Amino acid sequence: MIAVLVSFFLVPKATPMTAAILAIAFLTYGVYDHYQLFASEYKLSTWQEGLKIYAPFIMVGMIIMYSIYGMIAFFTGGAVPVPSMPDMSSMPTMSNIPSLNQLSNQMTNTFTNVANSIGNATSNMLSNNKGNNSSSFKNSITNFANNLGNSLGFNNNENKLSRSAAEVI
């Protein structure tokens, strides 16, 4: 209960310096208490005796690694390479964008043409009786695809395709 009260009321008001000082104090107390509790085990422990001969080499190796890191950071200036921004003069201009009224009219015309194409394709499929249904279906789909392409602005082979998708099928 006391830990909850401390966590919610005192800790948010503490500065980072206060937190660092308290952390060092609690860590020191924890290490001291642990050593007092397990003092006999520390005195009787012998497994680390063989590692004592490697301690100087480990320290010298760490100092060399830190020195190399420091020299690299010193001579590179510690700067992070940042890629350059692209030239803004090569960006497209905004003058080619149509107005909102032009877009609205174009969309209305497109949707009207699509609806008419769907209606025509449906009536063509339903008007043919049992004879030659597959060819009339193909012609209806081809007409629908062509009308849809024309209404979306893909007329006069602007898309550089020689056949429509329906002709391929």
Backbone hydrogen bonds in HBPLUS format (Angstrom, degrees):
<---DONOR---> <-ACCEPTOR-->    atom                        ^
c    i                          cat <-CA-CA->   ^        H-A-AA   ^      H-
h    n   atom  resd res      DA  || num        DHA   H-A  angle D-A-AA Bond
n    s   type  num  typ     dist DA aas  dist angle  dist       angle   num
A0005-LEU N   A0001-MET O   3.11 MM   4  6.40 161.5  2.14 148.6 153.0     1
A0006-VAL N   A0002-ILE O   2.91 MM   4  6.14 161.4  1.94 151.3 156.6     2
A0007-SER N   A0003-ALA O   2.86 MM   4  5.97 158.8  1.91 143.8 150.3     3
A0008-PHE N   A0004-VAL O   2.97 MM   4  6.13 157.8  2.02 152.0 156.7     4
A0009-PHE N   A0005-LEU O   2.96 MM   4  5.84 153.5  2.03 147.7 154.3     5
A0010-LEU N   A0006-VAL O   3.02 MM   4  5.03 141.0  2.18 122.2 134.2     6
A0011-VAL N   A0006-VAL O   3.09 MM   5  6.32 161.1  2.12 167.9 168.9     7
A0013-LYS N   A0010-LEU O   3.16 MM   3  5.52 135.8  2.36 107.6 119.4     8
A0014-ALA N   A0011-VAL O   3.10 MM   3  5.19 153.0  2.18 106.6 114.9     9
A0019-ALA N   A0015-THR O   3.06 MM   4  6.40 159.4  2.10 153.1 158.9    10
A0020-ALA N   A0016-PRO O   2.91 MM   4  6.14 153.3  1.98 146.1 153.0    11
A0021-ILE N   A0017-MET O   2.98 MM   4  6.21 161.6  2.02 150.8 155.2    12
A0022-LEU N   A0018-THR O   2.93 MM   4  6.12 164.9  1.95 152.2 156.5    13
A0023-ALA N   A0019-ALA O   2.90 MM   4  6.02 152.7  1.98 143.0 150.9    14
A0024-ILE N   A0020-ALA O   3.00 MM   4  6.24 159.9  2.04 148.7 153.3    15
A0025-ALA N   A0021-ILE O   2.97 MM   4  6.20 160.4  2.00 148.6 154.4    16
A0026-PHE N   A0022-LEU O   2.88 MM   4  6.06 167.3  1.89 153.8 156.8    17
A0027-LEU N   A0023-ALA O   2.91 MM   4  5.98 155.0  1.98 145.3 152.7    18
A0028-THR N   A0024-ILE O   2.93 MM   4  6.08 159.3  1.97 147.5 153.2    19
A0029-TYR N   A0025-ALA O   2.98 MM   4  6.22 161.6  2.01 149.2 154.3    20
A0030-GLY N   A0026-PHE O   2.86 MM   4  6.01 156.5  1.92 144.7 151.5    21
A0031-VAL N   A0027-LEU O   2.95 MM   4  6.17 161.3  1.99 153.0 156.7    22
A0032-TYR N   A0028-THR O   3.00 MM   4  6.17 166.6  2.02 150.8 154.9    23
A0033-ASP N   A0029-TYR O   2.86 MM   4  6.02 166.8  1.88 153.4 157.1    24
A0034-HIS N   A0030-GLY O   2.95 MM   4  6.00 156.8  2.00 143.8 150.6    25
A0035-TYR N   A0031-VAL O   2.94 MM   4  6.13 159.5  1.98 150.2 155.6    26
A0036-GLN N   A0032-TYR O   2.93 MM   4  6.20 154.5  2.00 148.3 155.7    27
A0037-LEU N   A0033-ASP O   2.95 MM   4  6.13 154.4  2.02 146.2 153.1    28
A0038-PHE N   A0034-HIS O   2.98 MM   4  6.15 159.4  2.02 152.0 156.8    29
A0042-TYR N   A0038-PHE O   3.11 MM   4  6.41 151.5  2.20 150.6 158.7    30
A0043-LYS N   A0039-ALA O   3.07 MM   4  6.35 152.9  2.14 148.9 155.9    31
A0044-LEU N   A0040-SER O   3.05 MM   4  6.24 148.7  2.16 146.1 154.0    32
A0045-SER N   A0041-GLU O   3.05 MM   4  5.90 120.6  2.42 137.6 149.6    33
A0049-GLU N   A0046-THR O   3.22 MM   3  5.50 162.7  2.26 110.9 116.2    34
A0051-LEU N   A0048-GLN O   3.11 MM   3  5.24 139.6  2.28 100.7 112.1    35
A0052-LYS N   A0049-GLU O   3.34 MM   3  5.56 155.6  2.40 104.1 110.9    36
A0054-TYR N   A0051-LEU O   3.02 MM   3  5.46 147.6  2.13 111.7 121.0    37
A0055-ALA N   A0052-LYS O   3.40 MM   3  5.40 153.2  2.47  99.9 107.2    38
A0058-ILE N   A0054-TYR O   3.04 MM   4  6.26 157.2  2.09 158.5 165.7    39
A0059-MET N   A0055-ALA O   3.01 MM   4  6.21 162.7  2.04 154.3 158.6    40
A0060-VAL N   A0056-PRO O   2.94 MM   4  6.12 166.2  1.96 151.4 155.0    41
A0061-GLY N   A0057-PHE O   2.91 MM   4  5.97 160.1  1.95 143.5 149.8    42
A0062-MET N   A0058-ILE O   2.95 MM   4  6.15 156.9  2.01 148.0 153.9    43
A0063-ILE N   A0059-MET O   2.96 MM   4  6.20 154.4  2.03 148.4 155.5    44
A0064-ILE N   A0060-VAL O   2.92 MM   4  6.17 158.8  1.97 151.6 157.2    45
A0065-MET N   A0061-GLY O   2.95 MM   4  6.18 162.4  1.98 148.9 153.7    46
A0066-TYR N   A0062-MET O   2.93 MM   4  6.09 158.9  1.97 145.8 151.7    47
A0067-SER N   A0063-ILE O   2.89 MM   4  6.07 152.7  1.97 145.8 153.5    48
A0068-ILE N   A0064-ILE O   2.91 MM   4  6.18 161.1  1.94 154.0 158.6    49
A0069-TYR N   A0065-MET O   2.97 MM   4  6.19 163.0  2.00 148.5 153.3    50
A0070-GLY N   A0066-TYR O   2.89 MM   4  6.10 155.4  1.95 144.8 151.8    51
A0071-MET N   A0067-SER O   2.89 MM   4  6.16 157.6  1.94 152.4 157.8    52
A0072-ILE N   A0068-ILE O   2.97 MM   4  6.19 164.4  2.00 154.0 158.1    53
A0073-ALA N   A0069-TYR O   2.95 MM   4  6.14 162.4  1.98 149.8 155.0    54
A0074-PHE N   A0070-GLY O   2.84 MM   4  5.97 145.9  1.95 142.3 152.4    55
A0075-PHE N   A0071-MET O   2.91 MM   4  6.08 169.2  1.92 156.9 158.1    56
A0076-THR N   A0072-ILE O   3.01 MM   4  6.01 145.3  2.14 144.5 153.1    57
A0077-GLY N   A0074-PHE O   3.34 MM   3  5.20 148.6  2.45  93.4 102.4    58
A0090-SER N   A0087-ASP O   3.38 MM   3  5.98 157.5  2.44 110.7 116.1    59
A0091-MET N   A0088-MET O   3.25 MM   3  5.36 164.1  2.28 105.3 109.6    60
A0097-ILE N   A0094-MET O   3.46 MM   3  5.88 170.3  2.47 112.8 115.5    61
A0103-LEU N   A0099-SER O   3.04 MM   4  6.34 159.6  2.08 149.8 155.5    62
A0104-SER N   A0100-LEU O   2.90 MM   4  6.07 157.8  1.95 146.7 153.1    63
A0105-ASN N   A0101-ASN O   2.92 MM   4  6.11 163.8  1.94 150.7 154.5    64
A0106-GLN N   A0102-GLN O   2.94 MM   4  6.07 159.7  1.98 147.0 153.1    65
A0107-MET N   A0103-LEU O   2.88 MM   4  6.06 157.7  1.93 149.4 155.3    66
A0108-THR N   A0104-SER O   2.94 MM   4  6.13 159.8  1.98 148.2 154.0    67
A0109-ASN N   A0105-ASN O   2.94 MM   4  6.13 164.1  1.96 150.4 154.6    68
A0110-THR N   A0106-GLN O   2.89 MM   4  6.03 155.3  1.95 144.3 151.8    69
A0111-PHE N   A0107-MET O   2.89 MM   4  6.09 168.2  1.91 154.8 157.0    70
A0112-THR N   A0108-THR O   2.94 MM   4  6.09 155.0  2.01 146.3 153.8    71
A0113-ASN N   A0109-ASN O   2.90 MM   4  6.06 162.6  1.93 149.3 154.0    72
A0114-VAL N   A0110-THR O   2.88 MM   4  6.11 156.0  1.94 149.7 156.8    73
A0115-ALA N   A0111-PHE O   2.92 MM   4  6.06 164.0  1.95 146.6 151.0    74
A0116-ASN N   A0112-THR O   2.91 MM   4  6.14 160.4  1.95 150.2 155.8    75
A0117-SER N   A0113-ASN O   2.87 MM   4  6.03 153.9  1.94 144.7 152.2    76
A0118-ILE N   A0114-VAL O   2.90 MM   4  6.16 158.3  1.95 152.7 158.3    77
A0119-GLY N   A0115-ALA O   2.96 MM   4  6.17 160.2  2.00 147.1 152.9    78
A0120-ASN N   A0116-ASN O   2.85 MM   4  6.06 160.5  1.89 149.9 155.3    79
A0121-ALA N   A0117-SER O   2.87 MM   4  6.00 162.9  1.90 149.0 154.0    80
A0122-THR N   A0118-ILE O   2.92 MM   4  6.05 160.2  1.96 148.4 154.0    81
A0123-SER N   A0119-GLY O   2.92 MM   4  6.11 164.1  1.94 149.4 154.0    82
A0124-ASN N   A0120-ASN O   2.86 MM   4  5.99 154.8  1.92 148.2 155.4    83
A0125-MET N   A0121-ALA O   3.00 MM   4  6.17 153.2  2.07 144.3 151.1    84
A0126-LEU N   A0122-THR O   2.98 MM   4  6.18 157.3  2.04 149.5 155.8    85
A0127-SER N   A0123-SER O   2.86 MM   4  5.78 138.7  2.03 141.5 151.8    86
A0136-SER N   A0132-ASN O   3.24 MM   4  6.44 162.2  2.28 149.1 154.3    87
A0137-PHE N   A0133-ASN O   2.84 MM   4  5.92 150.7  1.93 145.0 153.5    88
A0138-LYS N   A0134-SER O   2.98 MM   4  6.17 157.5  2.03 142.1 148.1    89
A0139-ASN N   A0135-SER O   2.88 MM   4  6.10 159.9  1.92 147.9 153.4    90
A0140-SER N   A0136-SER O   2.84 MM   4  5.99 154.1  1.91 143.9 151.2    91
A0141-ILE N   A0137-PHE O   2.92 MM   4  6.16 162.5  1.95 151.9 156.3    92
A0142-THR N   A0138-LYS O   2.88 MM   4  6.03 158.5  1.92 148.3 154.9    93
A0143-ASN N   A0139-ASN O   2.86 MM   4  6.02 162.9  1.89 148.5 153.0    94
A0144-PHE N   A0140-SER O   2.89 MM   4  6.05 157.0  1.94 144.9 152.0    95
A0145-ALA N   A0141-ILE O   2.86 MM   4  6.07 161.7  1.89 150.6 155.1    96
A0146-ASN N   A0142-THR O   2.89 MM   4  6.10 160.1  1.93 150.5 156.2    97
A0147-ASN N   A0143-ASN O   2.85 MM   4  6.00 165.0  1.87 151.3 155.7    98
A0148-LEU N   A0144-PHE O   2.85 MM   4  5.98 156.0  1.91 147.7 155.1    99
A0149-GLY N   A0145-ALA O   2.87 MM   4  6.03 159.8  1.91 146.1 151.7   100
A0150-ASN N   A0146-ASN O   2.87 MM   4  6.10 156.1  1.93 148.9 155.6   101
A0151-SER N   A0147-ASN O   2.92 MM   4  6.09 156.6  1.97 146.0 152.3   102
A0152-LEU N   A0148-LEU O   2.98 MM   4  6.16 138.2  2.16 143.5 154.5   103
A0154-PHE N   A0149-GLY O   2.68 MM   5  4.90 158.8  1.72 161.7 154.1   104
A0153-GLY N   A0150-ASN O   3.21 MM   3  5.18 157.4  2.26  99.6 106.2   105
A0158-GLU N   A0155-ASN O   3.24 MM   3  6.09 146.5  2.36 121.4 126.6   106
A0160-LYS N   A0157-ASN O   3.17 MM   3  5.33 161.4  2.21 109.0 111.9   107
A0168-VAL N   A0164-SER O   3.27 MM   4  6.62 146.2  2.39 143.7 152.3   108
A0169-ILE N   A0165-ALA O   3.23 MM   4  6.53 152.4  2.31 144.1 150.6   109
